[in-house]
Amino acid sequence: MLLLSEPAPPTTVLYIKHIVCARCMRVVRQELEQLGFKVLEVRLGAATVATAAEQIDWPRLRSALKVAGFALLESVHQTLLGRVQVTVHQLLRQPPGLRHRAYPAAVAQELGMPVTQLSAAYAHLVTGDSLAGYIVRERQAYAQELLASSTLGVGLIARQLGYSSLAHFSGQFRRLAACSPSTYRKRRRTLGGAAK
C-alpha cells in the first residue's frame, strides 16, 4: 500500500539584522511565535517560518522586530548584505580556518555567485568598502572575541583564523586594534577583573 505524504508547508526565510548571538536568536524566536508564526529555525541573520511570504503581515512583522531591536532586511540589496554577513560569520567559526585569500571565494560559493560578481555587488552596495576589507575586519573582530573569552594561545588563534604566520596575524591585528594581541588580551582581562 502506497502512503501519500502531505506536501511540505510553504516556508519563508526572513533576513533579520542584528541577530548576532544566542540570546538574539531566542528573542527573535519569541517575537515571531508571539506573532503566531511556526518558527522552523532561527540562525545568525535569519529565521525560517512555516508561512508563505504572501500570507505575512509585513508591516506588523517589521514593527514587532523594530520594537525588539531588530530590523527586517527586505530589499534585494539588504538581503545580499545580510547573507554575506551571516556567511562570513559562519565561515570564520568553522575550523580549520580558511586562508585569507580563500574567504571571498568561499563566501561566493555559499551564496551561489561568481566571486567577481559578489565583490562588485558588495563594493556597489557599501561605498568605500570591499568584500575583502569586510572579511579582514570580521576576522579581527573574531580574533578579539577569542582573545577576550578563551584561553587559546595567540598562535593557535592565528592558525584557527587561517593566518599563514603569527607575524602576519600580529601585524594585521596591530594595524586594526592599535596594540598587539597579547596586550589586547591583558587589557580585556584587566577590565573584566575590575568589573567584578
Contacts in CASP RR format, 6 or more apart in sequence:
PFRMAT RR
TARGET T0000
AUTHOR 0000-0000-0000
METHOD contacts of the structure
MODEL  1
MLLLSEPAPPTTVLYIKHIVCARCMRVVRQELEQLGFKVLEVRLGAATVA
TAAEQIDWPRLRSALKVAGFALLESVHQTLLGRVQVTVHQLLRQPPGLRH
RAYPAAVAQELGMPVTQLSAAYAHLVTGDSLAGYIVRERQAYAQELLASS
TLGVGLIARQLGYSSLAHFSGQFRRLAACSPSTYRKRRRTLGGAAK
9 38 0 8 1.000
9 50 0 8 1.000
10 50 0 8 1.000
10 51 0 8 1.000
10 52 0 8 1.000
10 53 0 8 1.000
10 55 0 8 1.000
11 40 0 8 1.000
11 48 0 8 1.000
11 49 0 8 1.000
11 50 0 8 1.000
11 51 0 8 1.000
12 48 0 8 1.000
12 49 0 8 1.000
12 51 0 8 1.000
12 52 0 8 1.000
12 53 0 8 1.000
12 56 0 8 1.000
13 46 0 8 1.000
13 47 0 8 1.000
13 48 0 8 1.000
14 32 0 8 1.000
14 46 0 8 1.000
14 47 0 8 1.000
14 48 0 8 1.000
14 49 0 8 1.000
14 61 0 8 1.000
14 72 0 8 1.000
15 45 0 8 1.000
15 46 0 8 1.000
15 72 0 8 1.000
15 73 0 8 1.000
15 78 0 8 1.000
15 79 0 8 1.000
15 82 0 8 1.000
15 83 0 8 1.000
16 28 0 8 1.000
16 45 0 8 1.000
16 46 0 8 1.000
16 47 0 8 1.000
16 65 0 8 1.000
16 70 0 8 1.000
16 71 0 8 1.000
16 72 0 8 1.000
16 73 0 8 1.000
17 45 0 8 1.000
17 70 0 8 1.000
17 71 0 8 1.000
17 72 0 8 1.000
17 73 0 8 1.000
17 78 0 8 1.000
17 82 0 8 1.000
18 24 0 8 1.000
18 69 0 8 1.000
18 70 0 8 1.000
18 71 0 8 1.000
19 25 0 8 1.000
19 28 0 8 1.000
19 42 0 8 1.000
19 43 0 8 1.000
19 44 0 8 1.000
19 45 0 8 1.000
19 46 0 8 1.000
19 47 0 8 1.000
19 70 0 8 1.000
20 44 0 8 1.000
20 45 0 8 1.000
20 89 0 8 1.000
24 70 0 8 1.000
25 42 0 8 1.000
25 43 0 8 1.000
25 44 0 8 1.000
26 42 0 8 1.000
27 68 0 8 1.000
27 70 0 8 1.000
28 42 0 8 1.000
28 47 0 8 1.000
28 65 0 8 1.000
28 68 0 8 1.000
28 70 0 8 1.000
29 39 0 8 1.000
29 42 0 8 1.000
29 47 0 8 1.000
31 64 0 8 1.000
31 65 0 8 1.000
31 68 0 8 1.000
31 70 0 8 1.000
32 39 0 8 1.000
32 42 0 8 1.000
32 47 0 8 1.000
32 49 0 8 1.000
33 39 0 8 1.000
34 64 0 8 1.000
35 57 0 8 1.000
35 60 0 8 1.000
35 61 0 8 1.000
35 64 0 8 1.000
37 49 0 8 1.000
37 50 0 8 1.000
37 51 0 8 1.000
38 49 0 8 1.000
38 50 0 8 1.000
38 51 0 8 1.000
39 47 0 8 1.000
39 48 0 8 1.000
39 49 0 8 1.000
39 50 0 8 1.000
40 48 0 8 1.000
40 49 0 8 1.000
40 50 0 8 1.000
41 47 0 8 1.000
41 48 0 8 1.000
42 48 0 8 1.000
43 86 0 8 1.000
44 86 0 8 1.000
44 89 0 8 1.000
44 90 0 8 1.000
45 82 0 8 1.000
45 85 0 8 1.000
45 86 0 8 1.000
46 86 0 8 1.000
49 56 0 8 1.000
58 72 0 8 1.000
58 74 0 8 1.000
61 72 0 8 1.000
62 72 0 8 1.000
62 74 0 8 1.000
65 71 0 8 1.000
65 72 0 8 1.000
73 79 0 8 1.000
73 81 0 8 1.000
73 82 0 8 1.000
77 125 0 8 1.000
80 111 0 8 1.000
80 121 0 8 1.000
80 122 0 8 1.000
80 125 0 8 1.000
81 122 0 8 1.000
81 125 0 8 1.000
81 126 0 8 1.000
83 111 0 8 1.000
84 107 0 8 1.000
84 111 0 8 1.000
84 118 0 8 1.000
84 122 0 8 1.000
84 131 0 8 1.000
84 134 0 8 1.000
87 107 0 8 1.000
87 110 0 8 1.000
87 111 0 8 1.000
88 103 0 8 1.000
88 107 0 8 1.000
88 134 0 8 1.000
88 135 0 8 1.000
88 138 0 8 1.000
89 138 0 8 1.000
91 97 0 8 1.000
91 98 0 8 1.000
91 103 0 8 1.000
91 106 0 8 1.000
91 107 0 8 1.000
91 110 0 8 1.000
92 138 0 8 1.000
92 139 0 8 1.000
92 142 0 8 1.000
92 161 0 8 1.000
93 142 0 8 1.000
95 160 0 8 1.000
96 159 0 8 1.000
96 160 0 8 1.000
96 162 0 8 1.000
97 159 0 8 1.000
97 160 0 8 1.000
97 161 0 8 1.000
97 162 0 8 1.000
98 106 0 8 1.000
98 162 0 8 1.000
99 162 0 8 1.000
99 164 0 8 1.000
100 135 0 8 1.000
100 136 0 8 1.000
100 139 0 8 1.000
100 162 0 8 1.000
100 163 0 8 1.000
100 164 0 8 1.000
103 132 0 8 1.000
103 135 0 8 1.000
103 139 0 8 1.000
104 115 0 8 1.000
104 118 0 8 1.000
104 119 0 8 1.000
104 131 0 8 1.000
104 132 0 8 1.000
104 135 0 8 1.000
105 115 0 8 1.000
107 115 0 8 1.000
107 118 0 8 1.000
107 131 0 8 1.000
107 135 0 8 1.000
108 114 0 8 1.000
108 115 0 8 1.000
108 117 0 8 1.000
108 118 0 8 1.000
108 119 0 8 1.000
111 118 0 8 1.000
113 121 0 8 1.000
118 131 0 8 1.000
119 130 0 8 1.000
119 131 0 8 1.000
119 132 0 8 1.000
122 129 0 8 1.000
122 130 0 8 1.000
122 131 0 8 1.000
122 134 0 8 1.000
123 129 0 8 1.000
123 130 0 8 1.000
123 131 0 8 1.000
126 134 0 8 1.000
136 172 0 8 1.000
136 176 0 8 1.000
137 176 0 8 1.000
139 161 0 8 1.000
140 172 0 8 1.000
140 173 0 8 1.000
140 176 0 8 1.000
140 177 0 8 1.000
142 161 0 8 1.000
143 157 0 8 1.000
143 158 0 8 1.000
143 161 0 8 1.000
143 169 0 8 1.000
143 173 0 8 1.000
143 181 0 8 1.000
144 177 0 8 1.000
144 184 0 8 1.000
146 152 0 8 1.000
146 157 0 8 1.000
146 160 0 8 1.000
147 154 0 8 1.000
147 157 0 8 1.000
147 181 0 8 1.000
147 184 0 8 1.000
147 185 0 8 1.000
147 188 0 8 1.000
148 184 0 8 1.000
148 185 0 8 1.000
148 188 0 8 1.000
148 189 0 8 1.000
150 157 0 8 1.000
152 160 0 8 1.000
154 166 0 8 1.000
154 169 0 8 1.000
154 170 0 8 1.000
154 181 0 8 1.000
154 182 0 8 1.000
154 185 0 8 1.000
155 166 0 8 1.000
155 169 0 8 1.000
157 169 0 8 1.000
157 181 0 8 1.000
158 165 0 8 1.000
158 166 0 8 1.000
158 168 0 8 1.000
158 169 0 8 1.000
158 170 0 8 1.000
161 169 0 8 1.000
163 169 0 8 1.000
163 172 0 8 1.000
169 181 0 8 1.000
170 180 0 8 1.000
170 181 0 8 1.000
173 180 0 8 1.000
173 181 0 8 1.000
173 184 0 8 1.000
174 180 0 8 1.000
177 184 0 8 1.000
179 187 0 8 1.000
END
